Amino acid sequence: MSVLNDYLVRSAAALTATVERDLTAEMERAVSTVVTALSQGKALLICGNGGSASDAIHIAGELVGRFLKERKAYNVIALPANAAVLTAWGNDYGFDTV
């Protein structure tokens, strides 16, 4: 089996396991919490590590920049977007505390 096929088989198995767990209630609660917070003007903090840090910055930009429709910008902060703070903190207090 090729590396790609192996990856696809493992991905399909992970998706099937997730569907079987039926996380609908948990996902609906998470979405409701985010929607409530944003509608109240509270900040949504998004984080990620490595490539996921870039994803966090991207989705924050979409939510602040009126993704799909013209609306008031949401108060969203991508924590990995401030490299100066992250690296200064890491140097001063250790990267395990960032």
N, C-alpha and C positions, 0 to 999 in steps of 0.2 A: 504494500500500500504506500502511496506517495505521502510525503509530508503534508501536502495540501489536503488530501483525502482524509488523513488521520486527524488533522485539525478540524475539518468539517464534521467528522463523525463525533469527535469529542464535544464540539459546539452544539450539535444537535442533541446529544445526550444531556448536556447541561440545560438546554432549553426545555427538554421534555421533563427533566427532574423539577425544574422551576414551575412548570405548568401543573405538574402533579401535586406540588405543595400548595397550590391555590393561595397565592399571596394577595388576592384581590382586596380583602378587607384592610390589610396593612398598607397596600399601595394607595387605596382611597383615603385612608387616614393621613398618610404623608402628603398627598396632593392637597387635601383639605387644609392641612396645617400651613402649607406654603401659600395657598391662595388667600387664606384668612390673614396671614402676616403681611403679605404684599398689599392687600386691600386696606389694611390699617396703616400703611406707610412704613411698616417696620422693614429693616434691612434683611435681605437674604444673603447669607454668607456662603460662598461656594469655594470648595477646595479640591485639590487633586495633587497627585505626585507623578513626576515624570510626564509622560504624554497626557495623562489625565489633568495635569495642571494647565496644559494648553487648552484642553476641552473646557475646563472651568472658566478660563478667560474668554473663550469663544461664546459659551452660553450666556455669560454675564453680559457680554457686548450685545447679544441678540435681545436679551430682556430689557436692557437699558435703551437700546436703539430701536424699540418699537417693532419687533419681529412680526411680520405678516400683516399688521394693520396699524393704522395711525392711532396712537393712544398716549396717555401720559407715561413717561418712562418709569419703570419700576426701580426701586432702591435696591440694587444688587451689587455686591462687592465680591470680586474674585480675589481670594486671599493670596494666591501665588503670583498675582500681577505686580506686586511690589517687591522686586528682587532685592532692592537695597535694604529694606527692613528685614526680610528673611535671612539674608546673609549676615547682616550686622548682628541680629539676635543670635544666629547660629555661632558666630565667632565669639560673642560675649558669654553666652549661656550654654552653648552646646547644641548641636543640630538635633539631638534627641529630644530637646524641649520645644522645638519650633512647632 
